[in-house]
Amino acid sequence: MLDFIVVGLGLSGLSISEELEKRNKSFLVFEDNSQNSSYVAGGIFNPVILKRFTPAWKAGQQLEVAIPFYKELEQKLQVKLVHNWNIYRRFHSIEEQNEWFVAADKPALSPFLDPELKRNTNPNLKANYSLGKVLHTGHIDTENLLDNYTNYLVNRSKLRNERFDYKELRLEKNYLEYKDVRAEKIIFCEGFGLRHNPFFNYLPLKGNKGEYITVYSEDLKLDFAVKASVFLLPLGNDLYKVGATYDHNDKTPETTSKAREKLVQGLRELIKCDFEVVDQSAGIRPVVSDRRPVVGEHPEIHNLYCCNGFGSRGVLIAPSTGTELLEYIESGKELDPEMDLSRFTQKYYSSE
């Protein structure tokens, strides 16, 4: 009998799987590639919400866990995953510069915001009011990570590439059975796919569709990321990722011309040189109203668990959340009330 079944192999399922391995737990992952928000994500780790100059939720603590986590995976998988570089916030006015100075003096933000503004020296970047430098930032190559971790699990017979059929799950008091697999517990890490899960679909999960474009520009020659109305991320070889849109209404997985036009317009407002759109991708981010993860145990079935709701900050949130959930399951350590799914139980759950 296995210790765990894990359903879903985005950043959540990967972090859970890695934590299970560290604890020498036996497990099997089911992944059907129906959700791709982790795969297409920008992978940016940034502790500051740059639209409002405020700290992201628990970002400092998450950063301390996440970077060593991905560095260990680099060694384990023998692949480059962590790319450190600075993000620069473009200012639109003197007022925004002043807001930056005020934010940089705050204890929660001073480790991450450089109070000295950077003058723009790139002739193809529109930044008349200078740039603000964010420290301790970069991105995780999530596509490379998920591809290589999938292969790692396949080679160890720990992954089945198939759709999980909830009707096949049989629940007993001290174990559960799924087809030919018996396990003590199951953790659902399905992203936006959780809305189809009959055990956890009571959670108020909302989809937030994000689209990105990849552009080619010989003349831009930008070696740092810029946040303006769009986010511009250098990928190397004159390629740049531009994102992202936030659409709360469209829940389809396909890319749209509307999002493409919006991103192209945002990029034109940021740079002066020509570019060519060479790719476009889309994914549905799983979020709830308070923008916190939804993690924990089913209200009535005590060997069913959920790890979800990371939104657009999965690369930062996933590693520490995976650890916290396993500590809760294995040692009974209480979950942070801000992310414990029990905060929704009384209002949304009904056993009828």
N, C-alpha and C positions, 0 to 999 in steps of 0.2 A: 504494500500500500504506500502511495506517495504521501508526502506531507502536504503539498499544495498543488492545485491547478491555478494557472494564471491565464486570464482571458484578455488578450490584447497586448501588442508589442509596440506601442508608441513609447514616449519618454517615461510614462508612468510604469508600464509593464516592464520595460527594460530596467528601471531603477529597482523595482520590486524583485525581479529575477536576480539581479546582481547582489542584492542584499540577502536573498535566500541562499545563493552560492556561498557567500561569506559565512553564513551561519550553518553551512553543511546540511541544508535542507534539500530533500528530493522534490522535484517539481516538473511539471509539463506545461508548456505554453501553447495556447491556441490563438492563431492569428489568421484572419481572412483578407487582410489588406483593404478592408472597406473604408477605413478612416485614415486620412493621410495628413492631418494637420501637423503632426510632429515631423513628418517626412519633408514637407514643403516649407516648413517654418524658416525664418531667417536665422534662428539659432543664436540670436544676440543675447549676451548677458550684460545687463545694464541696471544698476541699482537705483536709478533715478527716473521718475516720470517727467520727461523733458517738456511736455506740453505745459505743465503747471509748476515745474521746479519743486517737486515734492518727493520724498523717499518712497520707493516701492515697498510693499508689505514685507517686513522681515528680511529685506534684501541683503543687509549686511551679514546676518547669520547664515542665510542661504548661500551666499557667495563663499563663505568659509568652508562650507561642506561641498559645494558643487565643483569648484575648480580641482581640488584633490581627487574627487570622484572621477572626473573625466581624464585627469592625468593618469590615474591608475588604469583606466580603460585603454588609454593610448599604449601603455606598456603591455597590457594583456592581449590586445588585438593587433599590436604592431602596426598602428596606423596613426597618422596625424589628425587630431581632432580639435585641439584647443588653439585658437588663433587670437593672440593678444594685440590689440591696437586701441587707439583712442577714438571716442566719439566726440564730434564737435557739434554744438548746437548753434545754428545760424540765428542771429538776432535780426528782428525786423525793425527795431527802433531803439532809441536811447532809453525809453521806458523799460524795455525788456532787459537791456544791459543792467539797469538799476535793480530790477527784480532778481537778476542773477547774483549780484553782489550781496543783496539781502539774504538770499537762500544760502550762499556760500558761507555765511557767518553762523548758520544754524548748526548746532552740534550733530544732528542726525545727517546733515548733508556735507559738512565741511571736509570729511575724508574723501569725498567723491567729486567735488566741484573745485576746479582751479580758479581762484579769484582773479588771476591775471588773464585778460582777454588776449586772443590771438588774432593778429591782423591777417586777413586773407591775402595770400600771395599767388593763388592759382588764377590765371587770367580767364579761365573758363568757368569759374565758380562765381555766382552772384551772391556776394556777401558784403554789402557796403557798410554794415554796422558791426563788423568783426564776428568772431566766433568764440564760444565758451567751451572749454575742454572738460570732458567728463573722464574721471580716472577709474582704473580697475575695470575696464570694459573689454569687449571682444566678441567673438562668436564661436560656437561649437558647430562643427560640420555634422549636422544631424543626419543628413542623407548617408554620408560615409559611415557614421556611427551605427545607424540602424541596419544598413546593408551588412556590415561586418559582424554585428552582434547576432543578426539572424543566422548568418553562416556558422557562427560559433555554436549556437544552440542546435542547429540542424546536424552539425558534425558530432554532437554529443547526444543525439536522439532526444532532445529536450524541447522540440518544437514540432507542432503539426500545423500545416498550412491549410486550414479548413474553417468553415463557418461554424461557430458554436451554436448548437441547437438546444435551446433552453428546455424544450419538451423532453429531451433525453436525459435531463439531470434528475437523478433520484436522490432524495434527501433522507438520511437516517439520523439517528440521535447522535452518534459519535463519528460518523463518516458520511461521505457522499459518493455516488457512482455516476460516471458519465460514460456511456457506451462501455468500452472495455477497461476503463480506468477507474480505480478506486483511490480516493484521497481523503485526508482528514479535513481540509479546508479549501476554499476557492476564493480568489480575489479577482474582481472584475475591474479591468483597466481599459475600458472600451472607448474613452473619449466621448464624442458626440453620439456614438452608437449606443450609449447607455439608455437613450430614450426608448429603445426597443426591448430593454431588459425588464422582464416582468417582476423581478425582485426589487429593482431600484428605480423603476420609471416614475415613482411618486416624487422623486427629487426634482426640484424646479430648474432643471438644466435647460439652458437656452443656447442656441447655436449662434455663433458670431463668425460670419464668413470672411475670410481674409484672402485677398488675391495679391500676387506679386508678378512683376515682369522682370526679365533679365534683358539687359541692353548691351550692345557693343558700341564702344566709342574709342576711336584711335587717339583723339585729341584731348580727352579729358585729363588723363594722367593724374588721377586722384589716388593718394595712398593712405587716406583715412576715411572714416565713415562720417556722414553729415546727416543731421536731423533738421528738417525744415517742415514743410507741409507733407513731404514724403521723406522716407528714410533711404539714403543712398549708401550702399555697401560695396566696396571693391572686392571682386572675386579673383583678380589676377587675369593676365592675358587680355587686358582691355575690356573685360566683362564686369558688369555691375548689376547687383540686385536692387530693385526698387520696390518699396512697399510701405505700408500695406494698407489695403482697404479694410473697413469695418462695416459689415452689412448685417443688421440684425433680422432682416426679413427674408432674404434669399437663403434657403437651406439646400440648394442643389449643389452637387460636387463640381459642376462644369465651370470653366472660366467664362467670363462675360466681356463683351466689347465695352460696356459701360465702365467697368472697373479699369480696363486697359486705357481707355481715354482719360479717365481721372488721373491715373498714375503718370501717363505721358504728359498731361498738362502740368501736374505738379513738378515733374522733372524739368520741363521747359522753363518753369519759373525759378528753378534752382541753378541750371547750367546754361552756358551760352553756345556751346558747340553742338555739332550734329551727333546723332546717335541712331542706332537701329534696334528695334525690339526683336529679339531672337527667341524668346521663350516666355510663356506665361503659365502660372500654376495657381491652384486654389485649394483651400482646406477649410473645414468648419471647426472653429475653436470651441471647446466645451467651457461654458461659463455659467455661473449663477448670479443672482441679483446683487449679492454683496461682494462679488469678485474675489471670493476665497475658495480654496479647494473644498471638495466634499469627500471626506475620508472617514472610514470607520466600519462598524458592524451593522448588519441588518437588524432592525428593531426586534424581530422575533426569532429569526433563524440564526443561531449563534456560530455557525461555521461558514457564513457568507459575508464577504467584505467587499468594500468599494474603495477605489482610489482614483479620483477624477477631478474635473473642474479647474484645470491649471490655466486656462485662458491663453494669453499670449506670452506668458512668462514661464513656460514649462521647463526650459533648460535650467533655470535657477531653482524652481520649486521642487522638481521631481526628486532629486537625490535625497534631500533632507526629509521630504515627505515619505518616501519609501522606507527610510530608516525608522521614522516615528511610527508608521503603521505596524511594522514588524515588532517594534518594542512594545507596542500596545497589545498585539496578538500574543507574543511569546512571554512577556513579563508583566503585562497588566498595567504598564505605565500609561497614565491618562493622556489622551490626545489634547492638543491645543483646542480650546472651545471654539476658537474662530474658524477652525477647519473641520471640526467634528460634525459629521452629517446629522447627528442627533439634534442639532439646532433646527432642523426642518421637520423632525419626526412628528411632533405634536400637531403642527399646522397642516401638514400634507399627507401624513401616512394614515391609512385606514386598512385594517385587516379584513374588512368585509368584502 
